[in-house]
Amino acid sequence: MDLILWRHADAEGGRPDSGRKLTERGGEQARRVAAWLKPRLPRGCEVLVSPATRAQQTALALGVPFVTSPAVGTDARLDDVIAAAEWPARSGAVLIVGHQPTLGR
């Protein structure tokens, strides 16, 4: 199984945390990474995305269908992310668009 982790792009500060949007810089970051990543995604890759606005905006830049998963949201624990990805048992690839510090653990 391939597990690909993508932390959302640069976001504005403030509250509520779940509603924070990408900055202009973040939008450009998301587009650049998406342009690089999209042709490299394995065929049939499932994309799981945090429900937070900034993660949704990051994933939209990729231009592929995705599933919104609270299991990879702002309060996710590493165990939640691994379970959502069904790692290591799943065959195929999964891309997670989520948050630090969880994705860095």
N, CA, C and O atoms as a GROMACS GRO file, in nm:
protein
  420
    1MET      N    1   0.084  -0.119   0.000
    1MET     CA    2   0.000   0.000   0.000
    1MET      C    3   0.088   0.124   0.000
    1MET      O    4   0.188   0.131   0.072
    2ASP      N    5   0.050   0.222  -0.080
    2ASP     CA    6   0.116   0.352  -0.078
    2ASP      C    7   0.031   0.446   0.006
    2ASP      O    8  -0.090   0.457  -0.014
    3LEU      N    9   0.094   0.513   0.101
    3LEU     CA   10   0.027   0.612   0.185
    3LEU      C   11   0.095   0.746   0.161
    3LEU      O   12   0.213   0.763   0.192
    4ILE      N   13   0.021   0.841   0.106
    4ILE     CA   14   0.073   0.972   0.071
    4ILE      C   15   0.011   1.073   0.167
    4ILE      O   16  -0.111   1.078   0.182
    5LEU      N   17   0.094   1.154   0.231
    5LEU     CA   18   0.048   1.253   0.327
    5LEU      C   19   0.072   1.392   0.273
    5LEU      O   20   0.183   1.424   0.229
    6TRP      N   21  -0.031   1.478   0.276
    6TRP     CA   22  -0.020   1.615   0.226
    6TRP      C   23  -0.081   1.707   0.330
    6TRP      O   24  -0.202   1.703   0.355
    7ARG      N   25   0.002   1.788   0.390
    7ARG     CA   26  -0.046   1.887   0.486
    7ARG      C   27  -0.107   2.002   0.408
    7ARG      O   28  -0.051   2.045   0.307
    8HIS      N   29  -0.220   2.053   0.455
    8HIS     CA   30  -0.286   2.164   0.387
    8HIS      C   31  -0.187   2.279   0.365
    8HIS      O   32  -0.087   2.290   0.436
    9ALA      N   33  -0.214   2.362   0.267
    9ALA     CA   34  -0.129   2.476   0.236
    9ALA      C   35  -0.146   2.587   0.340
    9ALA      O   36  -0.225   2.574   0.433
   10ASP      N   37  -0.071   2.695   0.322
   10ASP     CA   38  -0.069   2.807   0.416
   10ASP      C   39  -0.209   2.864   0.437
   10ASP      O   40  -0.281   2.894   0.342
   11ALA      N   41  -0.246   2.878   0.565
   11ALA     CA   42  -0.382   2.924   0.599
   11ALA      C   43  -0.376   3.050   0.683
   11ALA      O   44  -0.277   3.079   0.750
   12GLU      N   45  -0.486   3.125   0.678
   12GLU     CA   46  -0.499   3.244   0.761
   12GLU      C   47  -0.513   3.203   0.908
   12GLU      O   48  -0.551   3.090   0.938
   13GLY      N   49  -0.484   3.296   0.996
   13GLY     CA   50  -0.500   3.270   1.139
   13GLY      C   51  -0.644   3.292   1.180
   13GLY      O   52  -0.730   3.324   1.097
   14GLY      N   53  -0.670   3.276   1.308
   14GLY     CA   54  -0.803   3.307   1.360
   14GLY      C   55  -0.883   3.187   1.403
   14GLY      O   56  -0.836   3.073   1.402
   15ARG      N   57  -1.003   3.216   1.440
   15ARG     CA   58  -1.098   3.116   1.489
   15ARG      C   59  -1.232   3.138   1.422
   15ARG      O   60  -1.259   3.251   1.383
   16PRO      N   61  -1.316   3.040   1.404
   16PRO     CA   62  -1.293   2.903   1.449
   16PRO      C   63  -1.191   2.832   1.361
   16PRO      O   64  -1.180   2.861   1.241
   17ASP      N   65  -1.118   2.742   1.419
   17ASP     CA   66  -1.010   2.673   1.350
   17ASP      C   67  -1.058   2.602   1.225
   17ASP      O   68  -0.992   2.606   1.121
   18SER      N   69  -1.173   2.536   1.232
   18SER     CA   70  -1.221   2.457   1.119
   18SER      C   71  -1.258   2.542   0.998
   18SER      O   72  -1.263   2.491   0.886
   19GLY      N   73  -1.284   2.671   1.018
   19GLY     CA   74  -1.325   2.758   0.910
   19GLY      C   75  -1.214   2.840   0.848
   19GLY      O   76  -1.238   2.920   0.757
   20ARG      N   77  -1.092   2.822   0.897
   20ARG     CA   78  -0.980   2.900   0.841
   20ARG      C   79  -0.959   2.866   0.694
   20ARG      O   80  -0.959   2.749   0.655
   21LYS      N   81  -0.940   2.970   0.612
   21LYS     CA   82  -0.922   2.953   0.468
   21LYS      C   83  -0.774   2.964   0.432
   21LYS      O   84  -0.692   3.011   0.511
   22LEU      N   85  -0.743   2.920   0.311
   22LEU     CA   86  -0.608   2.938   0.259
   22LEU      C   87  -0.582   3.086   0.233
   22LEU      O   88  -0.673   3.159   0.192
   23THR      N   89  -0.460   3.127   0.255
   23THR     CA   90  -0.418   3.261   0.214
   23THR      C   91  -0.396   3.259   0.063
   23THR      O   92  -0.401   3.153   0.000
   24GLU      N   93  -0.372   3.375   0.006
   24GLU     CA   94  -0.338   3.380  -0.137
   24GLU      C   95  -0.215   3.295  -0.164
   24GLU      O   96  -0.209   3.220  -0.261
   25ARG      N   97  -0.117   3.307  -0.076
   25ARG     CA   98   0.006   3.226  -0.088
   25ARG      C   99  -0.028   3.077  -0.078
   25ARG      O  100   0.026   2.996  -0.152
   26GLY      N  101  -0.118   3.043   0.015
   26GLY     CA  102  -0.158   2.904   0.031
   26GLY      C  103  -0.227   2.848  -0.092
   26GLY      O  104  -0.204   2.732  -0.129
   27GLY      N  105  -0.310   2.928  -0.156
   27GLY     CA  106  -0.374   2.885  -0.280
   27GLY      C  107  -0.272   2.853  -0.387
   27GLY      O  108  -0.285   2.754  -0.460
   28GLU      N  109  -0.170   2.938  -0.398
   28GLU     CA  110  -0.063   2.914  -0.495
   28GLU      C  111   0.016   2.789  -0.458
   28GLU      O  112   0.050   2.709  -0.545
   29GLN      N  113   0.046   2.771  -0.329
   29GLN     CA  114   0.116   2.650  -0.285
   29GLN      C  115   0.036   2.525  -0.323
   29GLN      O  116   0.092   2.429  -0.377
   30ALA      N  117  -0.093   2.528  -0.295
   30ALA     CA  118  -0.178   2.412  -0.325
   30ALA      C  119  -0.178   2.382  -0.474
   30ALA      O  120  -0.170   2.266  -0.514
   31ARG      N  121  -0.188   2.484  -0.557
   31ARG     CA  122  -0.189   2.463  -0.703
   31ARG      C  123  -0.056   2.405  -0.751
   31ARG      O  124  -0.054   2.316  -0.836
   32ARG      N  125   0.055   2.456  -0.698
   32ARG     CA  126   0.187   2.405  -0.739
   32ARG      C  127   0.206   2.259  -0.699
   32ARG      O  128   0.250   2.177  -0.780
   33VAL      N  129   0.174   2.228  -0.575
   33VAL     CA  130   0.190   2.089  -0.530
   33VAL      C  131   0.095   1.998  -0.607
   33VAL      O  132   0.134   1.888  -0.648
   34ALA      N  133  -0.028   2.042  -0.629
   34ALA     CA  134  -0.126   1.962  -0.703
   34ALA      C  135  -0.077   1.934  -0.845
   34ALA      O  136  -0.092   1.823  -0.895
   35ALA      N  137  -0.020   2.034  -0.910
   35ALA     CA  138   0.031   2.016  -1.047
   35ALA      C  139   0.143   1.912  -1.050
   35ALA      O  140   0.154   1.836  -1.146
   36TRP      N  141   0.224   1.909  -0.945
   36TRP     CA  142   0.331   1.809  -0.937
   36TRP      C  143   0.274   1.672  -0.901
   36TRP      O  144   0.313   1.571  -0.959
   37LEU      N  145   0.183   1.668  -0.805
   37LEU     CA  146   0.134   1.542  -0.750
   37LEU      C  147   0.038   1.467  -0.842
   37LEU      O  148   0.046   1.345  -0.853
   38LYS      N  149  -0.052   1.538  -0.906
   38LYS     CA  150  -0.159   1.472  -0.983
   38LYS      C  151  -0.108   1.369  -1.084
   38LYS      O  152  -0.160   1.258  -1.086
   39PRO      N  153  -0.009   1.402  -1.167
   39PRO     CA  154   0.036   1.300  -1.263
   39PRO      C  155   0.111   1.184  -1.198
   39PRO      O  156   0.137   1.083  -1.263
   40ARG      N  157   0.146   1.198  -1.072
   40ARG     CA  158   0.219   1.094  -1.001
   40ARG      C  159   0.130   1.006  -0.913
   40ARG      O  160   0.176   0.905  -0.859
   41LEU      N  161   0.004   1.044  -0.899
   41LEU     CA  162  -0.087   0.964  -0.816
   41LEU      C  163  -0.108   0.827  -0.879
   41LEU      O  164  -0.133   0.817  -0.999
   42PRO      N  165  -0.097   0.723  -0.799
   42PRO     CA  166  -0.125   0.590  -0.852
   42PRO      C  167  -0.271   0.580  -0.897
   42PRO      O  168  -0.360   0.642  -0.839
   43ARG      N  169  -0.294   0.502  -1.000
   43ARG     CA  170  -0.430   0.480  -1.050
   43ARG      C  171  -0.517   0.425  -0.937
   43ARG      O  172  -0.475   0.335  -0.864
   44GLY      N  173  -0.638   0.478  -0.924
   44GLY     CA  174  -0.731   0.431  -0.823
   44GLY      C  175  -0.702   0.481  -0.682
   44GLY      O  176  -0.760   0.431  -0.586
   45CYS      N  177  -0.615   0.578  -0.670
   45CYS     CA  178  -0.580   0.633  -0.538
   45CYS      C  179  -0.704   0.695  -0.473
   45CYS      O  180  -0.772   0.778  -0.534
   46GLU      N  181  -0.732   0.654  -0.350
   46GLU     CA  182  -0.842   0.715  -0.275
   46GLU      C  183  -0.788   0.838  -0.203
   46GLU      O  184  -0.679   0.833  -0.145
   47VAL      N  185  -0.862   0.946  -0.206
   47VAL     CA  186  -0.820   1.071  -0.142
   47VAL      C  187  -0.913   1.098  -0.024
   47VAL      O  188  -1.034   1.114  -0.042
   48LEU      N  189  -0.856   1.103   0.096
   48LEU     CA  190  -0.930   1.132   0.219
   48LEU      C  191  -0.889   1.269   0.269
   48LEU      O  192  -0.770   1.297   0.284
   49VAL      N  193  -0.987   1.355   0.294
   49VAL     CA  194  -0.958   1.495   0.326
   49VAL      C  195  -1.029   1.537   0.454
   49VAL      O  196  -1.145   1.503   0.478
   50SER      N  197  -0.957   1.611   0.535
   50SER     CA  198  -1.014   1.670   0.656
   50SER      C  199  -1.132   1.759   0.618
   50SER      O  200  -1.133   1.819   0.511
   51PRO      N  201  -1.232   1.768   0.706
   51PRO     CA  202  -1.344   1.859   0.678
   51PRO      C  203  -1.309   2.007   0.697
   51PRO      O  204  -1.391   2.093   0.663
   52ALA      N  205  -1.192   2.039   0.750
   52ALA     CA  206  -1.153   2.179   0.769
   52ALA      C  207  -1.143   2.250   0.634
   52ALA      O  208  -1.095   2.193   0.536
   53THR      N  209  -1.189   2.373   0.629
   53THR     CA  210  -1.194   2.450   0.504
   53THR      C  211  -1.060   2.452   0.433
   53THR      O  212  -1.055   2.430   0.312
   54ARG      N  213  -0.952   2.478   0.504
   54ARG     CA  214  -0.820   2.489   0.440
   54ARG      C  215  -0.775   2.358   0.377
   54ARG      O  216  -0.708   2.359   0.273
   55ALA      N  217  -0.810   2.245   0.436
   55ALA     CA  218  -0.776   2.116   0.378
   55ALA      C  219  -0.863   2.088   0.255
   55ALA      O  220  -0.814   2.036   0.155
   56GLN      N  221  -0.990   2.123   0.262
   56GLN     CA  222  -1.080   2.107   0.148
   56GLN      C  223  -1.031   2.190   0.029
   56GLN      O  224  -1.028   2.142  -0.084
   57GLN      N  225  -0.991   2.315   0.056
   57GLN     CA  226  -0.940   2.402  -0.051
   57GLN      C  227  -0.812   2.345  -0.110
   57GLN      O  228  -0.791   2.351  -0.232
   58THR      N  229  -0.726   2.291  -0.026
   58THR     CA  230  -0.602   2.230  -0.074
   58THR      C  231  -0.634   2.113  -0.166
   58THR      O  232  -0.576   2.102  -0.274
   59ALA      N  233  -0.724   2.026  -0.124
   59ALA     CA  234  -0.760   1.908  -0.204
   59ALA      C  235  -0.828   1.947  -0.335
   59ALA      O  236  -0.806   1.882  -0.437
   60LEU      N  237  -0.910   2.050  -0.333
   60LEU     CA  238  -0.978   2.094  -0.456
   60LEU      C  239  -0.879   2.131  -0.565
   60LEU      O  240  -0.908   2.115  -0.683
   61ALA      N  241  -0.762   2.181  -0.526
   61ALA     CA  242  -0.661   2.218  -0.625
   61ALA      C  243  -0.615   2.097  -0.706
   61ALA      O  244  -0.568   2.111  -0.819
   62LEU      N  245  -0.628   1.979  -0.648
   62LEU     CA  246  -0.586   1.856  -0.716
   62LEU      C  247  -0.680   1.819  -0.831
   62LEU      O  248  -0.638   1.758  -0.928
   63GLY      N  249  -0.807   1.857  -0.819
   63GLY     CA  250  -0.902   1.832  -0.927
   63GLY      C  251  -0.943   1.687  -0.943
   63GLY      O  252  -0.976   1.644  -1.054
   64VAL      N  253  -0.942   1.610  -0.835
   64VAL     CA  254  -0.988   1.471  -0.840
   64VAL      C  255  -1.094   1.452  -0.732
   64VAL      O  256  -1.097   1.527  -0.634
   65PRO      N  257  -1.180   1.352  -0.748
   65PRO     CA  258  -1.280   1.326  -0.643
   65PRO      C  259  -1.213   1.291  -0.511
   65PRO      O  260  -1.107   1.228  -0.508
   66PHE      N  261  -1.276   1.332  -0.401
   66PHE     CA  262  -1.222   1.296  -0.270
   66PHE      C  263  -1.335   1.272  -0.172
   66PHE      O  264  -1.450   1.310  -0.196
   67VAL      N  265  -1.300   1.208  -0.061
   67VAL     CA  266  -1.394   1.179   0.046
   67VAL      C  267  -1.357   1.265   0.165
   67VAL      O  268  -1.241   1.268   0.207
   68THR      N  269  -1.454   1.336   0.221
   68THR     CA  270  -1.431   1.414   0.342
   68THR      C  271  -1.439   1.318   0.460
   68THR      O  272  -1.538   1.247   0.478
   69SER      N  273  -1.332   1.317   0.542
   69SER     CA  274  -1.324   1.222   0.652
   69SER      C  275  -1.287   1.292   0.782
   69SER      O  276  -1.175   1.340   0.796
   70PRO      N  277  -1.380   1.300   0.878
   70PRO     CA  278  -1.348   1.358   1.008
   70PRO      C  279  -1.232   1.286   1.078
   70PRO      O  280  -1.167   1.343   1.165
   71ALA      N  281  -1.207   1.161   1.039
   71ALA     CA  282  -1.098   1.084   1.100
   71ALA      C  283  -0.961   1.144   1.071
   71ALA      O  284  -0.863   1.109   1.137
   72VAL      N  285  -0.952   1.234   0.971
   72VAL     CA  286  -0.824   1.299   0.942
   72VAL      C  287  -0.832   1.449   0.968
   72VAL      O  288  -0.753   1.527   0.914
   73GLY      N  289  -0.930   1.490   1.050
   73GLY     CA  290  -0.955   1.631   1.079
   73GLY      C  291  -0.855   1.693   1.174
   73GLY      O  292  -0.753   1.634   1.208
   74THR      N  293  -0.886   1.814   1.217
   74THR     CA  294  -0.793   1.894   1.298
   74THR      C  295  -0.760   1.830   1.432
   74THR      O  296  -0.651   1.851   1.484
   75ASP      N  297  -0.851   1.753   1.488
   75ASP     CA  298  -0.827   1.689   1.618
   75ASP      C  299  -0.790   1.542   1.605
   75ASP      O  300  -0.790   1.469   1.705
   76ALA      N  301  -0.759   1.498   1.485
   76ALA     CA  302  -0.729   1.357   1.463
   76ALA      C  303  -0.602   1.314   1.536
   76ALA      O  304  -0.506   1.390   1.550
   77ARG      N  305  -0.607   1.192   1.582
   77ARG     CA  306  -0.487   1.130   1.638
   77ARG      C  307  -0.425   1.044   1.528
   77ARG      O  308  -0.492   1.009   1.431
   78LEU      N  309  -0.300   1.010   1.544
   78LEU     CA  310  -0.232   0.928   1.445
   78LEU      C  311  -0.306   0.796   1.424
   78LEU      O  312  -0.318   0.750   1.310
   79ASP      N  313  -0.355   0.736   1.530
   79ASP     CA  314  -0.430   0.610   1.518
   79ASP      C  315  -0.555   0.628   1.432
   79ASP      O  316  -0.592   0.537   1.358
   80ASP      N  317  -0.620   0.744   1.442
   80ASP     CA  318  -0.739   0.772   1.360
   80ASP      C  319  -0.704   0.774   1.212
   80ASP      O  320  -0.775   0.718   1.129
   81VAL      N  321  -0.594   0.841   1.180
   81VAL     CA  322  -0.550   0.854   1.041
   81VAL      C  323  -0.515   0.717   0.983
   81VAL      O  324  -0.554   0.684   0.871
   82ILE      N  325  -0.441   0.638   1.060
   82ILE     CA  326  -0.402   0.505   1.015
   82ILE      C  327  -0.525   0.417   0.993
   82ILE      O  328  -0.532   0.343   0.894
   83ALA      N  329  -0.621   0.425   1.084
   83ALA     CA  330  -0.744   0.346   1.069
   83ALA      C  331  -0.823   0.391   0.947
   83ALA      O  332  -0.876   0.308   0.873
   84ALA      N  333  -0.833   0.522   0.924
   84ALA     CA  334  -0.907   0.573   0.808
   84ALA      C  335  -0.843   0.527   0.677
   84ALA      O  336  -0.912   0.497   0.580
   85ALA      N  337  -0.711   0.521   0.676
   85ALA     CA  338  -0.638   0.477   0.557
   85ALA      C  339  -0.640   0.325   0.541
   85ALA      O  340  -0.601   0.272   0.437
   86GLU      N  341  -0.684   0.255   0.646
   86GLU     CA  342  -0.683   0.108   0.648
   86GLU      C  343  -0.542   0.055   0.622
   86GLU      O  344  -0.523  -0.045   0.552
   87TRP      N  345  -0.446   0.124   0.680
   87TRP     CA  346  -0.306   0.087   0.662
   87TRP      C  347  -0.267  -0.016   0.766
   87TRP      O  348  -0.307  -0.001   0.882
   88PRO      N  349  -0.193  -0.118   0.734
   88PRO     CA  350  -0.130  -0.150   0.605
   88PRO      C  351  -0.209  -0.249   0.521
   88PRO      O  352  -0.162  -0.291   0.416
   89ALA      N  353  -0.328  -0.287   0.566
   89ALA     CA  354  -0.404  -0.395   0.501
   89ALA      C  355  -0.458  -0.359   0.363
   89ALA      O  356  -0.473  -0.446   0.278
   90ARG      N  357  -0.489  -0.233   0.340
   90ARG     CA  358  -0.551  -0.191   0.213
   90ARG      C  359  -0.456  -0.216   0.096
   90ARG      O  360  -0.335  -0.197   0.106
   91SER      N  361  -0.515  -0.259  -0.014
   91SER     CA  362  -0.436  -0.265  -0.136
   91SER      C  363  -0.460  -0.134  -0.210
   91SER      O  364  -0.566  -0.073  -0.196
   92GLY      N  365  -0.365  -0.091  -0.286
   92GLY     CA  366  -0.378   0.036  -0.355
   92GLY      C  367  -0.321   0.151  -0.274
   92GLY      O  368  -0.250   0.130  -0.175
   93ALA      N  369  -0.353   0.271  -0.316
   93ALA     CA  370  -0.293   0.391  -0.257
   93ALA      C  371  -0.399   0.480  -0.193
   93ALA      O  372  -0.515   0.481  -0.234
   94VAL      N  373  -0.355   0.553  -0.092
   94VAL     CA  374  -0.441   0.650  -0.024
   94VAL      C  375  -0.362   0.780  -0.008
   94VAL      O  376  -0.246   0.778   0.034
   95LEU      N  377  -0.426   0.891  -0.041
   95LEU     CA  378  -0.371   1.024  -0.016
   95LEU      C  379  -0.453   1.085   0.097
   95LEU      O  380  -0.575   1.092   0.088
   96ILE      N  381  -0.384   1.130   0.202
   96ILE     CA  382  -0.449   1.198   0.314
   96ILE      C  383  -0.415   1.346   0.305
   96ILE      O  384  -0.297   1.381   0.299
   97VAL      N  385  -0.515   1.433   0.304
   97VAL     CA  386  -0.492   1.577   0.312
   97VAL      C  387  -0.538   1.619   0.451
   97VAL      O  388  -0.658   1.622   0.481
   98GLY      N  389  -0.441   1.650   0.537
   98GLY     CA  390  -0.473   1.676   0.676
   98GLY      C  391  -0.388   1.785   0.738
   98GLY      O  392  -0.359   1.887   0.675
   99HIS      N  393  -0.348   1.762   0.862
   99HIS     CA  394  -0.292   1.868   0.946
   99HIS      C  395  -0.168   1.823   1.023
   99HIS      O  396  -0.148   1.705   1.049
  100GLN      N  397  -0.088   1.922   1.059
  100GLN     CA  398   0.018   1.902   1.157
  100GLN      C  399  -0.045   1.925   1.293
  100GLN      O  400  -0.142   2.000   1.301
  101PRO      N  401   0.002   1.868   1.398
  101PRO     CA  402   0.122   1.784   1.402
  101PRO      C  403   0.095   1.639   1.367
  101PRO      O  404   0.189   1.560   1.358
  102THR      N  405  -0.030   1.601   1.346
  102THR     CA  406  -0.063   1.459   1.327
  102THR      C  407   0.014   1.397   1.211
  102THR      O  408   0.070   1.289   1.227
  103LEU      N  409   0.017   1.462   1.096
  103LEU     CA  410   0.081   1.402   0.979
  103LEU      C  411   0.232   1.392   0.994
  103LEU      O  412   0.295   1.314   0.923
  104GLY      N  413   0.290   1.469   1.083
  104GLY     CA  414   0.434   1.465   1.102
  104GLY      C  415   0.480   1.362   1.204
  104GLY      O  416   0.600   1.346   1.226
  105ARG      N  417   0.387   1.292   1.265
  105ARG     CA  418   0.424   1.196   1.370
  105ARG      C  419   0.463   1.063   1.314
  105ARG      O  420   0.497   0.972   1.390
   0.00000   0.00000   0.00000
